[in-house]
Amino acid sequence: MRHKIRIHYDNKRGFHNPVLWMWVGDGTSLERELIPTGKDDFGVYFDIAFNRSSFNFKFKDGRGEKVDWEEKTLDRYYYAGLGKEVWAMSDRHNLYSVLPASPLGTVKDYYRKIKSLIPNQNFYLPETDVSGLNMPSMLGANLLTDGSIVFGLFHPRAARVYLCGNFNDWQCPGHSCPQEEEFIEMGLYRGYYFQPNIWLVRLTPPQDLSTLEYKFFLQGGAVENERYVTDPYTRAFSNDFKHKNSVVVDPTRFKWTDSFWKTPQVKDLILYELNVYGFTDNDPAIPEEGQGTFKGIIQRIREGYFNRLGVTAIALMPVTEAPVKGGLGYEPCTFMSVEKDFGTPDDFRDMVNTAHEHGLAIIVDKVFNHTSNDFNPLWNLIDDGSKDGGFYFSGATMWGNKVATGKEEVDNMLIDSCKLFIREYHVDGFRFDATHSYFLNHRLLHRIAHEIKDKGFKPDAILIAENLPNERDLNLEGYNGYAQWSDIFHDKIKALLREGEFEGVDNSVNNLGTIIYFSKDDFAAHTNNVVNYCESHDENSVQYEVATGGQHLQDSWIKDRKARLGLMTTMASLGQPMIYMGQEYGIERERNRIDVNWPRYSEGVSRFYTWAQGIINLRQKLEAMKLSGFNPMEEGKFSWVLGPWMEERRGGKHRVIGWRAEEKGEREEKLLIMLNFEGFEARVDLQIEVPGRWVRLADINHVYNGRQNPKDLRERESIVITDRGLVTSFTLPPYSGFIYQHYPLELN
């Protein structure tokens, strides 16, 4: 059967004698050279009569082999499903079954026409352009003050793009009964790099916004010749799990009451990591409709749970749409959306607003290293000739498709996601998942810091990276750099507590001072660069991990004591402390468990909780427990009292450490902190240097939160230091910790 095909070529390479070279890739030697049949407004065209339904072809300048050829990356493949007429462009391998659109202008021109209609509060119109040309992309579905909506899609390879939805009966060229008069074609505009790559259309919907659903329809430029596309910038998805349509969200409708709020300084952070679903799921104290949702957390905030505990920031595990309900959330579908199983975007706003009203910062986990393999709107969305997913991907991780971070157009989208969550949801900052340079290009993280903090979008934004193992380049200038989950702190603490090796780290005396002093001699430049933790969603709880250390550690008393020692070390060490939900009860559980059996635990009856609450509140109230700076030791705010590197009577060669911390500000404080990780008592000499009464604030069993009046302090167990500044034979019991505060001797 003979096939008659017309191939159009724009010839923008300027070939003087354009020739189409065609071949069959089935092992035969069938090859042909064709000269143009004619010219049209697009360029030149070639009429072919061929007895094959598919073939490969490319273009060159003149006959023979010793001429100027197109690159191999521009080899094209025709198959009969494309139709009898196709269009080819000289800068891409893609073939189109429709005439590609011509650009109508620039996005800057378009932006100027709508600028006066952009809401001026609690609304983010995507604007990031890290290429430096300041092209406002306007991507997504953006509601303007006159009720119209600007829809935008980045796609540098499509021939035509249509908007469709329930407002026009989903009419587009892909409809089963197409009605061309109902089509809404989008215009192509010059955007990033001043290239034609952004499609825009403005529409005033004929229906209530709350019922509006939409998608885009592509002709060409994706792996499939034609396909429906979920908006990568969608703020939310519909409840239709089959079609996964995008919905339009009005971010300005919510009435905020947090204008007074100021994001806390990094040194004041006490982080509480939680999973929205797991935190209140099956909690009988929460109405069933609120369990596992933003509303459940709102109730907990209003009841004062976090304030009583003493934490200052809620670190939310991912809240963007993921395909699995009840999972960890680390399988994002898109980056702007809010997980509908957790609630509506306004529910999320209400949670943030309520947190701020109660003095709590909100930090959101962003997963920019990979996407879901299940429902993934970005997969093969743009066929740029690369393998495995196309434009937005660059290989794979052990969790899913690796996002092509470091590519400017991709970074634009991810930075826009951060800006949108700041502007429309008032979040205080972000924790970025698995940011080691093996998984994520650090160029993105540097751009995020520059775009958000340096350029004034939110100068006090909190930026935290799970950069394991830790790398120094994220410190930036130290004080303004990323806080990193400290792999060094966590692994060493786990090795010490389980009394054996943990992921290659031993439980020797080595590096004990490093983890206490904000890992400064390893990766950190400033205390702001460190988040210390001994539990997280991704790690076994201390009690569970201790039990893996051997039969001698199975005793519940030992596990409880070590869980307390781990938490005290986390709260007392320099850097920012973090706990994982349920850690305040000393829960024994495996990693990646997000459920807390709340009926089993109670603030009023759990001794562990009472102690943990006390130690966390000490961290919040005492400035000397949260020293900040490049080197507090040089400033005279920190000095070692005990350590394995000292002489034997001062902890030498043992897993014993102690230090004196001093805050010299308006509220002068002096603390003495001592920790013993050994399974035997250690008798040490304390050269404290500062005369006075050192009153015990906390030990491994109790935290003394009574009124700090002279009578209380005189009756409290204390160490009296005379002018010699020396205490001999102080006993540190096995697995113990102490916090003392200095008061003048006049208390006698």
ChimeraX attribute file (.defattr): number of C-alpha atoms within 10 A of each C-alpha:
attribute: neighborCount
match mode: 1-to-1
recipient: residues
	/A:1	8
	/A:2	10
	/A:3	13
	/A:4	14
	/A:5	18
	/A:6	16
	/A:7	21
	/A:8	25
	/A:9	22
	/A:10	18
	/A:11	21
	/A:12	11
	/A:13	13
	/A:14	10
	/A:15	14
	/A:16	10
	/A:17	12
	/A:18	22
	/A:19	21
	/A:20	20
	/A:21	19
	/A:22	20
	/A:23	18
	/A:24	16
	/A:25	13
	/A:26	8
	/A:27	7
	/A:28	8
	/A:29	9
	/A:30	11
	/A:31	13
	/A:32	12
	/A:33	15
	/A:34	16
	/A:35	16
	/A:36	18
	/A:37	13
	/A:38	11
	/A:39	13
	/A:40	10
	/A:41	6
	/A:42	16
	/A:43	16
	/A:44	17
	/A:45	24
	/A:46	18
	/A:47	17
	/A:48	16
	/A:49	11
	/A:50	13
	/A:51	10
	/A:52	12
	/A:53	14
	/A:54	16
	/A:55	18
	/A:56	15
	/A:57	18
	/A:58	21
	/A:59	24
	/A:60	23
	/A:61	20
	/A:62	19
	/A:63	16
	/A:64	11
	/A:65	9
	/A:66	9
	/A:67	10
	/A:68	14
	/A:69	17
	/A:70	15
	/A:71	13
	/A:72	9
	/A:73	13
	/A:74	19
	/A:75	17
	/A:76	17
	/A:77	17
	/A:78	19
	/A:79	12
	/A:80	13
	/A:81	10
	/A:82	16
	/A:83	14
	/A:84	15
	/A:85	18
	/A:86	19
	/A:87	20
	/A:88	25
	/A:89	19
	/A:90	16
	/A:91	14
	/A:92	17
	/A:93	21
	/A:94	25
	/A:95	23
	/A:96	25
	/A:97	19
	/A:98	15
	/A:99	15
	/A:100	21
	/A:101	15
	/A:102	13
	/A:103	15
	/A:104	14
	/A:105	15
	/A:106	20
	/A:107	23
	/A:108	16
	/A:109	13
	/A:110	17
	/A:111	15
	/A:112	10
	/A:113	9
	/A:114	13
	/A:115	10
	/A:116	12
	/A:117	14
	/A:118	16
	/A:119	17
	/A:120	10
	/A:121	10
	/A:122	19
	/A:123	21
	/A:124	21
	/A:125	21
	/A:126	22
	/A:127	17
	/A:128	24
	/A:129	22
	/A:130	21
	/A:131	12
	/A:132	9
	/A:133	12
	/A:134	14
	/A:135	22
	/A:136	18
	/A:137	29
	/A:138	25
	/A:139	23
	/A:140	23
	/A:141	25
	/A:142	27
	/A:143	25
	/A:144	20
	/A:145	14
	/A:146	11
	/A:147	13
	/A:148	14
	/A:149	18
	/A:150	19
	/A:151	23
	/A:152	26
	/A:153	25
	/A:154	25
	/A:155	21
	/A:156	20
	/A:157	23
	/A:158	27
	/A:159	23
	/A:160	23
	/A:161	28
	/A:162	24
	/A:163	27
	/A:164	23
	/A:165	18
	/A:166	15
	/A:167	17
	/A:168	15
	/A:169	13
	/A:170	23
	/A:171	23
	/A:172	26
	/A:173	20
	/A:174	15
	/A:175	14
	/A:176	9
	/A:177	9
	/A:178	14
	/A:179	12
	/A:180	11
	/A:181	8
	/A:182	14
	/A:183	18
	/A:184	20
	/A:185	18
	/A:186	21
	/A:187	19
	/A:188	30
	/A:189	25
	/A:190	22
	/A:191	23
	/A:192	26
	/A:193	15
	/A:194	14
	/A:195	13
	/A:196	22
	/A:197	21
	/A:198	25
	/A:199	29
	/A:200	24
	/A:201	18
	/A:202	19
	/A:203	13
	/A:204	13
	/A:205	14
	/A:206	9
	/A:207	10
	/A:208	8
	/A:209	14
	/A:210	10
	/A:211	11
	/A:212	18
	/A:213	18
	/A:214	25
	/A:215	21
	/A:216	24
	/A:217	25
	/A:218	25
	/A:219	23
	/A:220	24
	/A:221	26
	/A:222	25
	/A:223	17
	/A:224	14
	/A:225	17
	/A:226	20
	/A:227	18
	/A:228	19
	/A:229	21
	/A:230	22
	/A:231	26
	/A:232	22
	/A:233	25
	/A:234	23
	/A:235	26
	/A:236	23
	/A:237	25
	/A:238	17
	/A:239	13
	/A:240	9
	/A:241	9
	/A:242	7
	/A:243	11
	/A:244	17
	/A:245	22
	/A:246	27
	/A:247	22
	/A:248	22
	/A:249	20
	/A:250	18
	/A:251	22
	/A:252	17
	/A:253	9
	/A:254	15
	/A:255	12
	/A:256	15
	/A:257	12
	/A:258	15
	/A:259	9
	/A:260	7
	/A:261	15
	/A:262	12
	/A:263	22
	/A:264	17
	/A:265	11
	/A:266	23
	/A:267	20
	/A:268	22
	/A:269	25
	/A:270	26
	/A:271	25
	/A:272	25
	/A:273	24
	/A:274	24
	/A:275	26
	/A:276	25
	/A:277	26
	/A:278	21
	/A:279	24
	/A:280	29
	/A:281	22
	/A:282	19
	/A:283	19
	/A:284	11
	/A:285	13
	/A:286	17
	/A:287	13
	/A:288	14
	/A:289	9
	/A:290	20
	/A:291	23
	/A:292	24
	/A:293	26
	/A:294	26
	/A:295	23
	/A:296	24
	/A:297	26
	/A:298	20
	/A:299	19
	/A:300	17
	/A:301	21
	/A:302	15
	/A:303	11
	/A:304	13
	/A:305	14
	/A:306	20
	/A:307	19
	/A:308	14
	/A:309	19
	/A:310	23
	/A:311	25
	/A:312	23
	/A:313	25
	/A:314	22
	/A:315	24
	/A:316	19
	/A:317	22
	/A:318	25
	/A:319	28
	/A:320	24
	/A:321	26
	/A:322	26
	/A:323	18
	/A:324	15
	/A:325	13
	/A:326	17
	/A:327	15
	/A:328	21
	/A:329	24
	/A:330	25
	/A:331	25
	/A:332	27
	/A:333	24
	/A:334	28
	/A:335	25
	/A:336	25
	/A:337	23
	/A:338	24
	/A:339	24
	/A:340	19
	/A:341	18
	/A:342	23
	/A:343	16
	/A:344	18
	/A:345	22
	/A:346	20
	/A:347	18
	/A:348	21
	/A:349	21
	/A:350	20
	/A:351	23
	/A:352	26
	/A:353	24
	/A:354	20
	/A:355	24
	/A:356	24
	/A:357	17
	/A:358	17
	/A:359	18
	/A:360	26
	/A:361	27
	/A:362	25
	/A:363	26
	/A:364	24
	/A:365	22
	/A:366	25
	/A:367	24
	/A:368	25
	/A:369	27
	/A:370	27
	/A:371	27
	/A:372	23
	/A:373	15
	/A:374	13
	/A:375	17
	/A:376	20
	/A:377	18
	/A:378	21
	/A:379	21
	/A:380	20
	/A:381	25
	/A:382	22
	/A:383	25
	/A:384	20
	/A:385	18
	/A:386	15
	/A:387	12
	/A:388	16
	/A:389	24
	/A:390	20
	/A:391	24
	/A:392	24
	/A:393	23
	/A:394	18
	/A:395	17
	/A:396	17
	/A:397	14
	/A:398	8
	/A:399	13
	/A:400	16
	/A:401	22
	/A:402	22
	/A:403	26
	/A:404	23
	/A:405	24
	/A:406	16
	/A:407	17
	/A:408	17
	/A:409	19
	/A:410	18
	/A:411	25
	/A:412	23
	/A:413	22
	/A:414	24
	/A:415	23
	/A:416	26
	/A:417	21
	/A:418	20
	/A:419	27
	/A:420	22
	/A:421	23
	/A:422	22
	/A:423	17
	/A:424	19
	/A:425	23
	/A:426	22
	/A:427	23
	/A:428	23
	/A:429	25
	/A:430	21
	/A:431	24
	/A:432	21
	/A:433	22
	/A:434	19
	/A:435	26
	/A:436	17
	/A:437	15
	/A:438	12
	/A:439	21
	/A:440	21
	/A:441	19
	/A:442	17
	/A:443	15
	/A:444	22
	/A:445	22
	/A:446	16
	/A:447	18
	/A:448	21
	/A:449	23
	/A:450	14
	/A:451	21
	/A:452	21
	/A:453	17
	/A:454	14
	/A:455	10
	/A:456	11
	/A:457	15
	/A:458	18
	/A:459	15
	/A:460	18
	/A:461	22
	/A:462	26
	/A:463	25
	/A:464	25
	/A:465	25
	/A:466	20
	/A:467	24
	/A:468	17
	/A:469	15
	/A:470	22
	/A:471	15
	/A:472	16
	/A:473	14
	/A:474	26
	/A:475	21
	/A:476	14
	/A:477	12
	/A:478	19
	/A:479	17
	/A:480	21
	/A:481	23
	/A:482	30
	/A:483	28
	/A:484	30
	/A:485	25
	/A:486	27
	/A:487	21
	/A:488	20
	/A:489	25
	/A:490	21
	/A:491	21
	/A:492	26
	/A:493	27
	/A:494	28
	/A:495	21
	/A:496	23
	/A:497	31
	/A:498	23
	/A:499	20
	/A:500	18
	/A:501	17
	/A:502	19
	/A:503	10
	/A:504	10
	/A:505	16
	/A:506	18
	/A:507	22
	/A:508	17
	/A:509	19
	/A:510	15
	/A:511	18
	/A:512	21
	/A:513	22
	/A:514	16
	/A:515	26
	/A:516	20
	/A:517	22
	/A:518	29
	/A:519	26
	/A:520	19
	/A:521	12
	/A:522	14
	/A:523	20
	/A:524	27
	/A:525	23
	/A:526	25
	/A:527	26
	/A:528	29
	/A:529	32
	/A:530	33
	/A:531	29
	/A:532	31
	/A:533	25
	/A:534	27
	/A:535	25
	/A:536	21
	/A:537	19
	/A:538	13
	/A:539	19
	/A:540	19
	/A:541	25
	/A:542	28
	/A:543	27
	/A:544	20
	/A:545	23
	/A:546	27
	/A:547	19
	/A:548	13
	/A:549	18
	/A:550	11
	/A:551	8
	/A:552	9
	/A:553	19
	/A:554	15
	/A:555	11
	/A:556	11
	/A:557	10
	/A:558	19
	/A:559	22
	/A:560	20
	/A:561	21
	/A:562	26
	/A:563	31
	/A:564	28
	/A:565	25
	/A:566	25
	/A:567	26
	/A:568	26
	/A:569	23
	/A:570	27
	/A:571	26
	/A:572	25
	/A:573	23
	/A:574	30
	/A:575	33
	/A:576	29
	/A:577	28
	/A:578	26
	/A:579	24
	/A:580	21
	/A:581	22
	/A:582	23
	/A:583	26
	/A:584	22
	/A:585	23
	/A:586	23
	/A:587	19
	/A:588	19
	/A:589	19
	/A:590	16
	/A:591	15
	/A:592	14
	/A:593	17
	/A:594	24
	/A:595	20
	/A:596	20
	/A:597	15
	/A:598	15
	/A:599	10
	/A:600	8
	/A:601	14
	/A:602	12
	/A:603	15
	/A:604	8
	/A:605	9
	/A:606	15
	/A:607	15
	/A:608	21
	/A:609	20
	/A:610	19
	/A:611	22
	/A:612	27
	/A:613	21
	/A:614	21
	/A:615	27
	/A:616	25
	/A:617	21
	/A:618	22
	/A:619	22
	/A:620	19
	/A:621	12
	/A:622	17
	/A:623	22
	/A:624	26
	/A:625	26
	/A:626	26
	/A:627	22
	/A:628	22
	/A:629	19
	/A:630	17
	/A:631	17
	/A:632	19
	/A:633	14
	/A:634	10
	/A:635	12
	/A:636	13
	/A:637	19
	/A:638	21
	/A:639	17
	/A:640	18
	/A:641	20
	/A:642	29
	/A:643	24
	/A:644	21
	/A:645	17
	/A:646	15
	/A:647	13
	/A:648	15
	/A:649	17
	/A:650	24
	/A:651	23
	/A:652	17
	/A:653	16
	/A:654	20
	/A:655	22
	/A:656	26
	/A:657	25
	/A:658	24
	/A:659	23
	/A:660	23
	/A:661	26
	/A:662	25
	/A:663	21
	/A:664	14
	/A:665	9
	/A:666	6
	/A:667	9
	/A:668	11
	/A:669	18
	/A:670	21
	/A:671	23
	/A:672	24
	/A:673	26
	/A:674	22
	/A:675	27
	/A:676	23
	/A:677	26
	/A:678	18
	/A:679	14
	/A:680	12
	/A:681	14
	/A:682	23
	/A:683	16
	/A:684	20
	/A:685	19
	/A:686	20
	/A:687	16
	/A:688	20
	/A:689	15
	/A:690	18
	/A:691	18
	/A:692	21
	/A:693	23
	/A:694	25
	/A:695	22
	/A:696	22
	/A:697	24
	/A:698	21
	/A:699	21
	/A:700	23
	/A:701	16
	/A:702	17
	/A:703	21
	/A:704	16
	/A:705	12
	/A:706	9
	/A:707	9
	/A:708	9
	/A:709	9
	/A:710	13
	/A:711	11
	/A:712	13
	/A:713	20
	/A:714	13
	/A:715	9
	/A:716	14
	/A:717	14
	/A:718	18
	/A:719	17
	/A:720	19
	/A:721	21
	/A:722	15
	/A:723	9
	/A:724	11
	/A:725	14
	/A:726	15
	/A:727	16
	/A:728	12
	/A:729	12
	/A:730	13
	/A:731	12
	/A:732	20
	/A:733	17
	/A:734	17
	/A:735	24
	/A:736	24
	/A:737	25
	/A:738	21
	/A:739	25
	/A:740	21
	/A:741	23
	/A:742	21
	/A:743	19
	/A:744	13
	/A:745	13
	/A:746	8
	/A:747	12
	/A:748	11
